[in-house]
């Protein structure tokens, strides 16, 4: 299953990602101590033997099995087993495995007439003439073009957790292709992601992704490094675990979350700020320049599911919780404004075309819109929404505004549907829908706003060109002419104390 995804802006990735250096012995020891690598075996049995001990015991085990087969030789099945094991014994004796490594003088490797040809250099060897071509093809496969659409997603496959970086290619004939460029194994079940271009501590521009999981730690991974085994930075998490008898005690790092991290949001303007939402009922603001928690907000009374920064007012943060409330915090004045909703909050999104408006999706299948200008300072005042949309039959896990077309909203639900809505005049109407399996995450591309990526229970990353739907094509035909590749802008300043 895919639990979360995000688009990587075009041109943000290195043309050729680098391959990580293998961890040193000291780094491996540190990972083991920190619990990042868990190689413990909870089995009560003691069957984990060293591999080098097995060959010396093979014959004993086979002889023991033969004796057992002879003792139980009253049935044909036992006789067959005995005959089979004797055949294995004869084969092992013939191979003489005890002297396998001894050199045998007089044996010539590749002694055939053709096999012994010697070439002074690889350039003269006709069997190696295509090596350079193969290297060029491999380098081409690993390169990422500035025009490539890149999607990062986190998923779980057969109880293994992954971060996958995929390339989505579009061709002139209208066809498309998507493939996994590289992946990384994650230590814990991932729940949420946030892409960021801020390199922790230095503030240099980079290509990073923050990942929240069932663990209380937040991991920052460098997407330009392949085959990496440890994150670039870990915010919070467990520092020590102790077990005395049946009792377990856990010691957390300073200012860490105490439970799963359910939501993340990077501040695109104040680039050093990352917000996190947790099942421990708190919201935290992390200063990536200092690699530390700058502020903890305990204003919710249940699990906090989602957080999002206002794109035009970077000091304003929105959070939604299972306590059935949405709270807006202004970091400049510490003022707080709240709204009550009818069910547990699943996701939040500010309107990119109107910074005074946002939508919240709920566990009961509804989506509500609010205008902050009509809000009361009382978090329990029950301010009325601008609209209430019964969008799906089950929980609406994800919402995404189109970055180019005003009032165009995508919703994804566990009812296995993705839907597009026109929210004009606060009177929502369905524009199109698509069956996609239970959806846990979706997002429009800012570089190509006609592309909508989604992922969920099927474990398959899907990209929908919404203009392939005739109704959407007629209604938003100007969308295809949008500027897909705006010129890169210099990074804005970071937040200060």
C-alpha positions as semicolon CSV with decimal commas, in nm:
position;residue;x (nm);y (nm);z (nm)
1;X;0,000;0,000;0,000
2;X;0,101;0,360;-0,064
3;X;0,040;0,579;0,239
4;X;0,172;0,914;0,111
5;X;0,318;1,079;-0,198
6;X;0,450;1,415;-0,314
7;X;0,574;1,567;-0,639
8;X;0,936;1,677;-0,667
9;X;0,960;2,008;-0,859
10;X;1,115;1,980;-1,204
11;X;1,484;2,063;-1,200
12;X;1,520;2,003;-0,825
13;X;1,683;1,661;-0,868
14;X;2,047;1,615;-0,957
15;X;2,094;1,505;-1,321
16;X;2,275;1,195;-1,197
17;X;2,209;1,100;-0,832
18;X;2,514;0,980;-0,643
19;X;2,552;0,635;-0,491
20;X;2,594;0,631;-0,114
21;X;2,917;0,512;0,039
22;X;2,879;0,197;0,250
23;X;2,846;0,282;0,620
24;X;3,158;0,250;0,830
25;X;3,187;0,013;1,122
26;X;3,136;0,302;1,363
27;X;2,822;0,416;1,177
28;X;2,679;0,063;1,183
29;X;2,744;0,036;1,557
30;X;2,573;0,371;1,611
31;X;2,271;0,257;1,409
32;X;2,250;-0,063;1,610
33;X;2,271;0,125;1,939
34;X;2,006;0,374;1,829
35;X;1,776;0,093;1,718
36;X;1,770;0,208;1,356
37;X;1,874;-0,142;1,249
38;X;1,679;-0,406;1,439
39;X;1,838;-0,744;1,383
40;X;1,697;-0,907;1,693
41;X;1,503;-1,230;1,663
42;X;1,205;-1,274;1,892
43;X;1,190;-1,649;1,830
44;X;1,226;-1,864;2,140
45;X;1,403;-2,137;1,946
46;X;1,779;-2,164;1,920
47;X;1,792;-2,279;1,557
48;X;2,005;-1,986;1,435
49;X;2,335;-2,159;1,376
50;X;2,642;-2,020;1,212
51;X;2,660;-2,116;0,844
52;X;3,013;-2,249;0,875
53;X;2,896;-2,500;1,134
54;X;2,640;-2,660;0,903
55;X;2,861;-2,850;0,652
56;X;3,028;-3,057;0,923
57;X;2,688;-3,168;1,049
58;X;2,529;-3,249;0,713
59;X;2,640;-3,613;0,706
60;X;2,532;-3,670;1,066
61;X;2,190;-3,526;0,993
62;X;2,149;-3,738;0,682
63;X;2,259;-4,056;0,862
64;X;2,018;-3,977;1,144
65;X;1,738;-3,932;0,892
66;X;1,832;-4,262;0,723
67;X;1,813;-4,445;1,054
68;X;1,473;-4,291;1,118
69;X;1,359;-4,396;0,771
70;X;1,477;-4,754;0,830
71;X;1,298;-4,766;1,165
72;X;0,975;-4,646;1,003
73;X;1,024;-4,857;0,690
74;X;0,687;-5,030;0,719
75;X;0,527;-4,779;0,480
76;X;0,613;-4,709;0,120
77;X;0,646;-4,340;0,193
78;X;0,919;-4,411;0,447
79;X;1,097;-4,642;0,206
80;X;1,095;-4,374;-0,060
81;X;1,234;-4,123;0,187
82;X;1,515;-4,363;0,284
83;X;1,609;-4,431;-0,077
84;X;1,614;-4,061;-0,157
85;X;1,836;-3,978;0,137
86;X;2,079;-4,261;0,047
87;X;2,106;-4,118;-0,302
88;X;2,189;-3,778;-0,153
89;X;2,456;-3,939;0,066
90;X;2,619;-4,112;-0,231
91;X;2,625;-3,785;-0,425
92;X;2,790;-3,597;-0,139
93;X;3,058;-3,868;-0,103
94;X;3,130;-3,851;-0,476
95;X;3,172;-3,471;-0,462
96;X;3,418;-3,506;-0,170
97;X;3,316;-3,169;-0,026
98;X;3,574;-3,196;0,254
99;X;3,852;-3,143;-0,004
100;X;3,661;-2,901;-0,224
101;X;3,907;-2,612;-0,175
102;X;4,221;-2,822;-0,235
103;X;4,407;-2,728;-0,555
104;X;4,422;-2,993;-0,825
105;X;4,746;-2,963;-1,020
106;X;4,722;-3,020;-1,390
107;X;4,367;-2,886;-1,432
108;X;4,351;-2,616;-1,697
109;X;4,073;-2,363;-1,677
110;X;3,925;-2,270;-2,020
111;X;4,161;-2,514;-2,187
112;X;3,962;-2,540;-2,511
113;X;4,114;-2,423;-2,836
114;X;3,907;-2,104;-2,844
115;X;3,891;-2,036;-2,473
116;X;4,263;-1,982;-2,431
117;X;4,294;-1,682;-2,661
118;X;4,482;-1,398;-2,493
119;X;4,433;-1,030;-2,571
120;X;4,691;-0,770;-2,455
121;X;4,415;-0,521;-2,366
122;X;4,040;-0,505;-2,324
123;X;4,016;-0,276;-2,627
124;X;4,137;-0,563;-2,849
125;X;3,897;-0,817;-2,703
126;X;3,597;-0,842;-2,941
127;X;3,378;-0,979;-2,660
128;X;3,419;-0,653;-2,466
129;X;3,366;-0,414;-2,754
130;X;3,012;-0,324;-2,641
131;X;3,112;-0,245;-2,282
132;X;3,128;0,131;-2,337
133;X;2,787;0,125;-2,503
134;X;2,642;-0,061;-2,205
135;X;2,792;0,194;-1,965
136;X;2,642;0,480;-2,165
137;X;2,300;0,315;-2,163
138;X;2,321;0,258;-1,788
139;X;2,419;0,621;-1,728
140;X;2,129;0,732;-1,948
141;X;1,886;0,517;-1,750
142;X;2,004;0,666;-1,419
143;X;1,999;1,029;-1,533
144;X;1,709;1,260;-1,442
145;X;1,631;1,528;-1,699
146;X;1,516;1,875;-1,591
147;X;1,194;1,808;-1,782
148;X;1,122;1,477;-1,605
149;X;0,830;1,466;-1,364
150;X;0,949;1,307;-1,038
151;X;0,720;1,159;-0,773
152;X;0,832;1,037;-0,430
153;X;0,607;0,799;-0,241
154;X;0,629;0,586;0,073
155;X;0,476;0,242;0,083
156;X;0,468;-0,100;0,244
157;X;0,512;-0,416;0,036
158;X;0,516;-0,760;0,197
159;X;0,593;-0,607;0,538
160;X;0,890;-0,411;0,400
161;X;0,877;-0,031;0,409
162;X;1,006;0,170;0,113
163;X;1,071;0,520;-0,011
164;X;1,039;0,508;-0,390
165;X;1,142;0,775;-0,639
166;X;0,959;0,739;-0,969
167;X;0,997;0,911;-1,306
168;X;0,689;0,998;-1,513
169;X;0,763;1,057;-1,881
170;X;0,532;1,212;-2,138
171;X;0,590;1,172;-2,511
172;X;0,487;1,384;-2,807
173;X;0,246;1,118;-2,933
174;X;0,043;1,144;-2,612
175;X;0,177;0,824;-2,457
176;X;0,333;0,814;-2,112
177;X;0,563;0,590;-1,913
178;X;0,641;0,562;-1,542
179;X;0,913;0,363;-1,368
180;X;1,089;0,347;-1,030
181;X;1,425;0,523;-1,056
182;X;1,552;0,412;-0,714
183;X;1,419;0,311;-0,375
184;X;1,529;0,307;-0,013
185;X;1,426;0,070;0,266
186;X;1,275;0,248;0,565
187;X;1,295;0,125;0,925
188;X;0,933;0,194;1,024
189;X;0,588;0,195;0,864
190;X;0,563;0,534;0,685
191;X;0,255;0,753;0,721
192;X;0,322;1,098;0,575
193;X;0,569;1,297;0,366
194;X;0,672;1,654;0,287
195;X;0,919;1,757;0,018
196;X;1,163;2,038;0,100
197;X;1,456;2,212;-0,068
198;X;1,620;2,327;0,257
199;X;1,939;2,144;0,351
200;X;1,935;2,108;0,730
201;X;2,186;2,320;0,920
202;X;2,343;2,494;0,617
203;X;2,027;2,613;0,442
204;X;2,168;2,530;0,099
205;X;1,924;2,430;-0,170
206;X;1,880;2,058;-0,203
207;X;1,633;1,781;-0,272
208;X;1,502;1,629;0,051
209;X;1,194;1,456;0,183
210;X;1,066;1,445;0,541
211;X;0,894;1,122;0,645
212;X;0,671;1,061;0,945
213;X;0,601;0,705;1,056
214;X;0,461;0,488;1,331
215;X;0,775;0,581;1,524
216;X;0,795;0,917;1,705
217;X;1,094;1,027;1,494
218;X;1,089;1,238;1,176
219;X;1,345;1,129;0,916
220;X;1,491;1,362;0,653
221;X;1,624;1,175;0,348
222;X;1,835;1,312;0,062
223;X;1,658;1,216;-0,261
224;X;1,976;1,273;-0,462
225;X;2,153;0,980;-0,294
226;X;2,084;0,621;-0,397
227;X;2,137;0,307;-0,189
228;X;2,142;0,512;0,130
229;X;2,096;0,315;0,454
230;X;2,040;0,596;0,702
231;X;1,859;0,932;0,687
232;X;2,036;1,263;0,646
233;X;1,880;1,384;0,972
234;X;1,649;1,246;1,242
235;X;1,432;1,485;1,442
236;X;1,327;1,347;1,778
237;X;1,270;0,979;1,838
238;X;1,366;0,724;2,100
239;X;1,704;0,759;2,266
240;X;1,693;0,451;2,487
241;X;1,481;0,140;2,548
242;X;1,499;-0,072;2,861
243;X;1,326;-0,395;2,954
244;X;1,308;-0,530;3,306
245;X;1,107;-0,847;3,318
246;X;0,771;-0,775;3,161
247;X;0,804;-0,399;3,203
248;X;0,941;-0,179;2,927
249;X;1,059;0,178;2,962
250;X;1,129;0,420;2,679
251;X;1,338;0,735;2,696
252;X;1,278;0,995;2,424
253;X;1,509;1,255;2,280
254;X;1,457;1,610;2,400
255;X;1,132;1,769;2,272
256;X;1,050;1,461;2,066
257;X;0,703;1,342;1,979
258;X;0,587;1,056;2,198
259;X;0,378;0,872;1,937
260;X;0,335;0,824;1,562
261;X;0,385;1,124;1,333
262;X;0,065;1,156;1,126
263;X;0,119;1,477;0,929
264;X;0,400;1,701;0,800
265;X;0,414;2,040;0,629
266;X;0,716;2,234;0,504
267;X;0,705;2,615;0,496
268;X;0,799;2,721;0,140
269;X;0,864;3,083;0,241
270;X;1,025;3,044;0,584
271;X;1,223;2,751;0,447
272;X;1,381;2,635;0,772
273;X;1,045;2,557;0,933
274;X;0,879;2,215;0,933
275;X;0,551;2,146;1,112
276;X;0,451;1,803;1,240
277;X;0,127;1,653;1,372
278;X;0,126;1,351;1,601
279;X;-0,090;1,093;1,769
280;X;0,050;1,230;2,096
281;X;-0,203;1,519;2,055
282;X;0,062;1,782;1,983
283;X;0,182;1,998;1,695
284;X;0,553;2,079;1,677
285;X;0,748;2,338;1,480
286;X;1,102;2,227;1,390
287;X;1,385;2,464;1,300
288;X;1,586;2,277;1,038
289;X;1,870;2,529;1,059
290;X;1,920;2,436;1,425
291;X;1,804;2,076;1,378
292;X;1,581;2,110;1,682
293;X;1,223;2,163;1,795
294;X;1,146;2,534;1,824
295;X;0,788;2,519;1,955
296;X;0,533;2,267;2,083
297;X;0,161;2,344;2,051
298;X;-0,065;2,138;2,281
299;X;-0,396;2,292;2,177
300;X;-0,568;1,967;2,066
301;X;-0,718;1,700;2,291
302;X;-0,687;1,401;2,057
303;X;-0,465;1,273;1,776
304;X;-0,359;1,547;1,535
305;X;-0,396;1,420;1,180
306;X;-0,296;1,710;0,953
307;X;-0,106;2,039;0,938
308;X;-0,060;2,293;0,658
309;X;0,102;2,636;0,624
310;X;-0,073;2,930;0,457
311;X;0,103;3,000;0,127
312;X;0,067;3,381;0,149
313;X;0,087;3,425;0,526
314;X;0,381;3,203;0,621
315;X;0,336;3,256;0,995
316;X;-0,015;3,105;0,987
317;X;-0,050;2,731;1,050
318;X;-0,365;2,519;1,031
319;X;-0,407;2,190;1,217
320;X;-0,684;1,931;1,225
321;X;-0,752;1,666;1,487
322;X;-0,957;1,364;1,588
323;X;-1,104;1,593;1,855
324;X;-1,320;1,721;1,565
325;X;-1,168;2,064;1,552
326;X;-0,955;2,271;1,316
327;X;-0,728;2,532;1,476
328;X;-0,544;2,820;1,310
329;X;-0,236;2,955;1,487
330;X;-0,059;3,282;1,407
331;X;0,302;3,239;1,517
332;X;0,363;3,614;1,532
333;X;0,103;3,680;1,799
334;X;0,025;3,328;1,929
335;X;-0,340;3,401;1,855
336;X;-0,569;3,106;1,806
337;X;-0,886;3,061;1,603
338;X;-1,087;2,742;1,584
339;X;-1,372;2,567;1,409
340;X;-1,575;2,264;1,512
341;X;-1,646;1,996;1,252
342;X;-1,881;1,698;1,244
343;X;-1,626;1,414;1,237
344;X;-1,259;1,325;1,276
345;X;-1,033;1,532;1,051
346;X;-0,853;1,344;0,772
347;X;-0,682;1,619;0,571
348;X;-0,655;1,996;0,518
349;X;-0,572;2,227;0,228
350;X;-0,548;2,602;0,185
351;X;-0,697;2,745;-0,135
352;X;-0,391;2,852;-0,343
353;X;-0,605;3,115;-0,519
354;X;-0,756;3,264;-0,202
355;X;-0,542;3,260;0,113
356;X;-0,848;3,331;0,331
357;X;-1,014;3,000;0,248
358;X;-0,942;2,635;0,324
359;X;-1,111;2,297;0,303
360;X;-1,114;2,012;0,554
361;X;-1,202;1,651;0,470
362;X;-1,359;1,427;0,730
363;X;-1,389;1,064;0,829
364;X;-1,764;1,059;0,752
365;X;-1,710;1,132;0,379
366;X;-1,782;1,505;0,386
367;X;-1,570;1,801;0,281
368;X;-1,628;2,141;0,438
369;X;-1,503;2,483;0,328
370;X;-1,430;2,776;0,559
371;X;-1,344;3,144;0,524
372;X;-1,118;3,265;0,805
373;X;-1,261;3,618;0,778
374;X;-1,591;3,489;0,916
375;X;-1,430;3,303;1,205
376;X;-1,467;3,370;1,575
377;X;-1,177;3,375;1,818
378;X;-1,361;3,111;2,022
379;X;-1,239;2,767;1,917
380;X;-1,573;2,613;2,022
381;X;-1,798;2,871;1,864
382;X;-1,921;2,641;1,588
383;X;-1,865;2,888;1,303
384;X;-2,066;2,779;1,003
385;X;-1,879;2,648;0,699
386;X;-1,904;2,820;0,361
387;X;-2,023;2,487;0,220
388;X;-2,063;2,124;0,320
389;X;-2,011;1,865;0,049
390;X;-2,112;1,500;0,088
391;X;-1,830;1,396;-0,140
392;X;-1,785;1,023;-0,071
393;X;-1,947;0,725;0,098
394;X;-1,643;0,667;0,320
395;X;-1,357;0,867;0,473
396;X;-1,205;1,136;0,250
397;X;-0,837;1,072;0,320
398;X;-0,687;1,333;0,084
399;X;-0,770;1,660;-0,090
400;X;-0,570;1,868;-0,338
401;X;-0,641;2,203;-0,502
402;X;-0,537;2,251;-0,863
403;X;-0,251;2,505;-0,860
404;X;-0,360;2,675;-1,186
405;X;-0,740;2,653;-1,205
406;X;-0,935;2,832;-0,935
407;X;-1,204;2,634;-0,749
408;X;-1,092;2,295;-0,890
409;X;-1,052;2,044;-0,605
410;X;-0,961;1,674;-0,614
411;X;-1,074;1,435;-0,340
412;X;-0,969;1,076;-0,270
413;X;-1,150;0,831;-0,047
414;X;-1,149;0,479;0,091
415;X;-1,468;0,427;-0,113
416;X;-1,220;0,364;-0,400
417;X;-1,301;0,681;-0,590
418;X;-1,113;0,994;-0,695
419;X;-1,338;1,288;-0,778
420;X;-1,294;1,637;-0,924
421;X;-1,513;1,920;-0,794
422;X;-1,593;2,270;-0,912
423;X;-1,631;2,479;-0,595
424;X;-1,737;2,801;-0,771
425;X;-1,970;3,024;-0,564
426;X;-1,946;2,776;-0,275
427;X;-2,181;2,544;-0,464
428;X;-1,976;2,232;-0,534
429;X;-2,054;2,020;-0,840
430;X;-1,881;1,700;-0,951
431;X;-1,686;1,740;-1,275
432;X;-1,540;1,391;-1,315
433;X;-1,462;1,073;-1,121
434;X;-1,225;0,779;-1,149
435;X;-1,212;0,436;-0,985
436;X;-0,872;0,399;-0,820
437;X;-0,897;0,162;-0,523
438;X;-0,895;0,293;-0,167
439;X;-0,706;0,625;-0,185
440;X;-0,484;0,745;0,099
441;X;-0,293;1,025;-0,075
442;X;-0,325;1,242;-0,387
443;X;-0,168;1,559;-0,524
444;X;-0,177;1,780;-0,833
445;X;0,154;1,859;-1,001
446;X;0,254;2,225;-0,982
447;X;0,468;2,189;-1,295
448;X;0,194;2,025;-1,499
449;X;-0,142;2,103;-1,336
450;X;-0,334;1,858;-1,554
451;X;-0,158;1,566;-1,382
452;X;-0,303;1,421;-1,062
453;X;-0,106;1,150;-0,877
454;X;-0,275;0,914;-0,632
455;X;-0,186;0,610;-0,424
456;X;-0,353;0,381;-0,176
457;X;-0,441;0,024;-0,087
458;X;-0,350;-0,121;-0,428
459;X;0,011;-0,020;-0,374
460;X;0,030;0,117;-0,728
461;X;0,124;0,477;-0,802
462;X;-0,127;0,620;-1,050
463;X;-0,107;0,940;-1,254
464;X;-0,427;1,069;-1,410
465;X;-0,418;1,329;-1,686
466;X;-0,750;1,490;-1,603
467;X;-0,774;1,641;-1,953
468;X;-0,817;1,286;-2,088
469;X;-1,173;1,310;-1,953
470;X;-1,393;1,473;-2,222
471;X;-1,595;1,670;-1,967
472;X;-1,284;1,813;-1,802
473;X;-1,131;1,888;-2,145
474;X;-1,436;2,092;-2,246
475;X;-1,460;2,279;-1,917
476;X;-1,088;2,349;-1,865
477;X;-0,946;2,340;-2,219
478;X;-0,711;2,629;-2,139
479;X;-0,536;2,417;-1,875
480;X;-0,315;2,245;-2,135
481;X;-0,169;2,580;-2,235
482;X;-0,059;2,666;-1,882
483;X;0,309;2,743;-1,827
484;X;0,441;2,407;-1,709
485;X;0,798;2,514;-1,642
486;X;0,821;2,853;-1,468
487;X;1,173;2,989;-1,428
488;X;1,338;2,896;-1,096
489;X;1,325;3,163;-0,828
490;X;1,599;3,237;-0,572
491;X;1,524;3,091;-0,228
492;X;1,357;3,330;0,019
493;X;1,516;3,406;0,354
494;X;1,478;3,169;0,647
495;X;1,289;3,245;0,965
496;X;1,479;3,415;1,243
497;X;1,429;3,428;1,615
